[in-house]
Amino acid sequence: MHTKLHITPEDDLADIDEIPDGSEPRSRCRYFIEPYGQYGINEVCEANYYVGNRVPYHEHLSGFETFLVDGGALEVLTLSRKAVARKGDIVHITPFTPHSIHSIEDNSIWRAFHQGLWLTKFMIEERDLRDRHWDTFFDPEFKRDTGERNGSKWFDYALPECEDVAPDKLPCLRPYDFALAEYSFEGITLRLKVGRWETLGAKEVWQLFLSGGYKLSWEKTHPYSLLYDVFSGSVRVTLENGETFIANARDLIHIPKFLGGEIEALEDTVLLDPGCQGYLTRFMDEVNHLKQKEPAKLRDREHIRAVMRKNDYNVLFGSL
């Protein structure tokens, strides 16, 4: 597992060449965090694609993929429909969902947050296998014997004709402004992008819009690791062990459990929380109830902390 708490785009654990034979423009895959925990969450990698790069039509027999488009544009194809995902959009792929990805702009960036897949581990193994068996690696029979070790089904027929649809008409594609639920308070707006019912109960995915000066904090008793992707803007992170750093756009913040700290937005900032293990949806629903029915209780810190403990959520919002 990556031991750095502040991970920049250059701090990869592995740099994987996905197209080894030179027949197409090269893509690049970088691996940042290994999966961990009961559900194998927060496996983070990033691919840079160029026009002409295609991920073949396939489905996964287990595990979940949540992708953030962090640059360029990619065409997402599934279930005889296709739509274009652009910077800021999220794509969430569940098991047994056939899909393919085509790059339609150079240097399209596809940042992945996997759950229960260990895909990058298999990519590294495949690279090693290719290097040892270069002469036979691309032979269809060899690929058939070795190519589905990671629990994926790669289809050997031509991709079906797909109808062009708007991004919000493709169920797996969540446009930048899309929200399953949205909650706003002074200085912060939270949008639910992927619900717990879409991850077998393992986690939620949230998009946080912070005004400059807004603070998030958590105490050392928090039982889960925290993972934030700085989509835009910048934040100052101050930890109880004395460590402090500035995280800018495209950096990752990865805080281990039982280490308290604070995040302060230095300007208007958008964070993605792709591995929220606490029940933030339940917490937000109860806070929204208090906001409408019993606003005085929102100013009672002990009451809010009790609601947090009840919902197993431990990041305190500065405006509550």
C-alpha positions in Angstrom: 0.0 0.0 0.0 1.2 3.5 -0.7 2.5 5.0 2.6 2.4 8.6 1.4 -0.5 10.7 2.7 -0.1 13.3 -0.1 0.1 11.5 -3.5 0.8 13.6 -6.6 0.4 12.3 -10.2 4.1 11.5 -10.2 4.0 9.4 -7.1 3.0 6.1 -8.8 3.8 2.6 -7.4 4.0 1.2 -10.9 4.0 2.5 -14.5 2.4 0.0 -16.9 2.6 0.0 -20.7 -0.9 -1.2 -21.8 -0.1 -1.4 -25.6 3.3 -3.3 -25.8 3.6 -4.1 -29.5 3.7 -0.5 -30.9 0.7 -1.2 -33.3 -1.3 1.7 -31.9 -0.6 5.0 -30.2 0.7 4.2 -26.7 -1.4 4.6 -23.6 0.0 4.8 -20.1 -1.4 3.4 -16.9 -0.1 4.4 -13.5 -0.9 2.6 -10.3 -1.2 4.7 -7.0 -2.9 2.7 -4.2 -3.3 -1.0 -3.7 -6.7 -2.3 -2.6 -7.4 -3.0 1.0 -10.0 -4.0 3.6 -12.8 -6.5 3.5 -14.1 -5.3 0.1 -10.8 -4.5 -1.6 -11.6 -0.8 -1.9 -9.6 2.2 -3.0 -7.5 0.6 -5.6 -6.4 3.7 -7.5 -4.9 3.8 -11.0 -4.9 6.2 -13.9 -4.7 5.7 -17.7 -3.8 8.2 -20.3 -5.4 7.4 -23.6 -4.9 8.7 -27.1 -7.2 8.8 -30.1 -7.4 5.3 -31.4 -7.0 3.6 -28.0 -9.9 1.2 -27.3 -10.7 -1.0 -24.3 -12.3 -4.1 -25.9 -15.9 -5.0 -25.1 -16.0 -7.0 -21.9 -17.7 -7.5 -18.5 -16.5 -8.2 -15.0 -17.8 -11.2 -13.1 -17.3 -9.5 -9.8 -16.1 -6.1 -8.5 -16.9 -2.5 -9.3 -15.2 0.2 -11.3 -15.7 3.9 -10.6 -14.0 6.1 -13.1 -13.4 9.9 -13.0 -12.7 11.5 -16.4 -9.9 13.9 -15.5 -9.1 15.2 -18.9 -10.1 14.9 -22.6 -13.1 12.9 -23.7 -14.0 9.2 -23.9 -16.8 7.4 -25.6 -18.5 4.9 -23.2 -20.4 2.0 -24.9 -22.8 -0.3 -23.1 -26.0 -2.2 -23.8 -26.2 -0.9 -27.4 -25.9 2.7 -26.4 -23.0 5.1 -26.3 -22.3 8.6 -24.9 -19.3 10.8 -24.4 -17.9 11.3 -21.0 -15.9 14.5 -20.5 -13.8 16.1 -17.7 -15.6 15.8 -14.4 -17.9 13.1 -15.4 -18.0 9.8 -13.5 -18.7 6.3 -14.9 -19.7 3.5 -12.5 -19.6 0.0 -13.8 -21.2 -2.9 -11.9 -20.6 -6.6 -12.4 -22.0 -8.2 -15.5 -22.3 -4.8 -17.3 -20.8 -5.2 -20.8 -18.8 -2.1 -21.7 -16.1 -0.7 -23.9 -14.2 2.6 -23.8 -13.0 4.5 -26.9 -10.7 7.6 -26.6 -11.9 10.4 -28.9 -9.4 13.0 -27.7 -5.6 12.8 -27.2 -4.4 12.6 -23.6 -7.8 11.6 -22.2 -7.3 10.8 -18.5 -9.3 8.0 -16.9 -8.7 7.9 -13.1 -10.1 4.6 -11.7 -11.2 3.8 -8.2 -11.7 0.0 -8.1 -13.5 -2.2 -5.6 -12.9 -5.9 -5.3 -11.1 -6.2 -8.7 -7.3 -6.1 -8.1 -7.1 -5.3 -11.9 -3.8 -3.5 -11.8 -2.2 -6.5 -10.1 -3.3 -8.6 -13.0 -2.1 -6.0 -15.5 1.4 -6.1 -13.9 1.3 -9.9 -14.0 0.3 -9.8 -17.7 3.2 -7.4 -18.5 5.6 -9.9 -16.8 4.0 -12.7 -18.8 4.4 -10.8 -22.0 8.0 -10.1 -21.3 8.7 -13.8 -20.7 6.7 -15.1 -23.6 6.9 -12.4 -26.3 6.9 -14.9 -29.2 3.6 -16.5 -28.2 1.9 -13.9 -26.1 -0.2 -12.5 -28.9 -1.2 -15.9 -30.2 -5.1 -16.3 -29.8 -4.7 -19.8 -28.3 -2.2 -18.5 -25.7 -4.5 -15.5 -24.9 -7.5 -17.8 -24.5 -5.6 -19.9 -22.0 -4.3 -17.0 -20.0 -6.5 -14.0 -20.7 -9.4 -14.4 -18.3 -7.5 -15.0 -15.1 -8.8 -11.7 -13.5 -12.5 -12.7 -13.5 -13.4 -10.7 -16.7 -15.2 -12.0 -19.8 -13.7 -10.5 -23.0 -16.1 -10.9 -25.9 -14.8 -12.3 -29.2 -17.5 -10.9 -31.4 -17.6 -7.5 -33.0 -19.0 -4.6 -30.9 -22.7 -4.2 -31.5 -24.1 -1.2 -33.2 -24.7 1.5 -30.6 -27.2 4.3 -30.5 -25.9 7.8 -29.6 -27.6 9.1 -26.5 -27.1 12.1 -24.1 -24.8 11.4 -21.2 -27.6 11.4 -18.7 -29.4 8.7 -20.6 -26.6 6.2 -20.0 -27.2 4.7 -16.6 -23.5 4.1 -15.8 -22.5 7.7 -16.7 -22.9 10.4 -14.1 -22.3 13.9 -15.6 -20.5 16.5 -13.6 -23.7 18.2 -12.4 -25.6 14.9 -11.8 -26.6 14.0 -8.3 -28.6 11.1 -6.8 -29.1 13.4 -3.9 -27.8 16.9 -3.1 -27.4 18.7 0.2 -26.3 22.3 0.6 -25.1 24.2 3.7 -23.2 27.5 4.1 -19.9 27.0 2.3 -20.4 23.4 1.1 -22.5 21.4 -1.3 -22.5 17.6 -1.3 -23.6 15.5 -4.3 -24.1 11.8 -4.0 -22.6 10.2 -7.2 -22.7 6.5 -6.4 -25.0 5.0 -3.8 -24.2 2.2 -1.3 -26.8 0.1 -3.1 -24.5 0.2 -6.1 -21.5 -1.2 -4.4 -22.9 -4.1 -2.4 -23.0 -1.9 0.7 -19.2 -1.3 0.7 -19.1 2.5 0.2 -20.5 5.6 -1.3 -19.0 8.1 -3.7 -19.5 11.8 -3.1 -18.6 15.1 -4.8 -17.9 18.0 -2.4 -17.9 21.7 -3.4 -16.1 23.8 -0.8 -16.0 27.6 -0.7 -12.6 29.1 0.0 -11.9 29.0 3.7 -14.2 26.1 4.4 -12.9 23.4 6.8 -13.5 19.7 7.2 -12.1 18.0 10.3 -12.0 14.6 11.9 -10.8 13.2 15.2 -8.3 10.5 15.8 -11.2 8.1 16.7 -12.3 7.9 13.1 -12.3 4.1 12.1 -11.8 4.4 8.4 -9.1 5.6 6.0 -10.0 8.8 4.1 -9.4 9.2 0.4 -10.0 12.5 -1.4 -9.2 13.4 -5.0 -8.6 17.1 -5.5 -10.5 17.7 -8.8 -10.0 21.4 -8.8 -8.7 24.1 -6.5 -6.3 23.5 -3.6 -6.5 22.6 0.1 -4.2 22.7 3.2 -4.1 19.5 5.1 -3.1 19.7 8.8 -2.7 16.4 10.8 -2.5 15.9 14.5 1.0 14.4 14.1 2.3 17.8 13.0 2.4 17.0 9.3 1.0 19.6 6.9 0.9 19.9 3.2 -0.8 21.7 0.3 -2.8 19.4 -2.1 -3.5 20.8 -5.6 -5.7 19.7 -8.5 -5.2 16.0 -9.5 -3.5 15.2 -6.1 -4.8 12.5 -3.8 -5.1 12.8 -0.1 -4.9 9.4 1.7 -5.2 9.5 5.5 -5.0 6.3 7.5 -7.6 5.5 10.2 -7.0 6.8 13.7 -5.1 9.9 12.6 -7.0 13.2 13.3 -6.7 16.2 11.1 -8.3 19.0 9.1 -8.7 20.1 5.5 -9.1 23.8 4.7 -10.0 25.0 1.2 -7.6 27.7 0.1 -9.9 28.7 -2.7 -13.2 27.4 -4.2 -12.4 23.7 -4.4 -14.0 20.5 -5.6 -13.1 17.2 -3.9 -14.2 13.7 -4.9 -14.7 11.3 -2.0 -14.6 7.9 -3.9 -14.3 5.6 -0.8 -16.8 6.9 1.8 -17.2 3.9 4.1 -19.3 5.8 6.7 -23.1 6.2 6.1 -23.0 9.8 4.9 -26.3 9.4 3.1 -28.1 8.5 6.3 -26.2 11.3 8.2 -27.2 13.9 5.5 -30.8 12.8 5.6 -30.9 13.3 9.3 -29.1 16.6 9.2 -31.5 17.7 6.5 -34.4 16.8 8.8 -32.9 18.9 11.6 -32.3 21.8 9.2 -36.0 21.8 8.3 -37.6 20.7 11.6 -35.2 21.4 14.5 -32.6 23.9 13.4 -31.5 24.7 16.9 -30.1 21.1 17.2 -27.7 21.9 14.3 -25.9 24.3 16.6 -25.5 21.6 19.3 -22.1 20.0 18.7 -22.8 17.1 21.0 -26.1 16.3 19.3 -24.4 16.4 15.9 -21.6 14.1 17.1 -24.2 11.7 18.4 -25.8 11.6 15.0 -22.4 11.0 13.4 -21.7 8.1 15.7 -25.1 6.6 15.0 -24.4 6.7 11.3 -20.7 5.7 11.5 -19.6 8.9 9.9 -16.8 11.0 11.4 -15.9 13.9 9.2 -17.3 17.1 10.8 -18.4 19.9 8.5 -17.4 23.4 9.5 -20.9 24.9 8.9 -22.9 22.5 11.0 
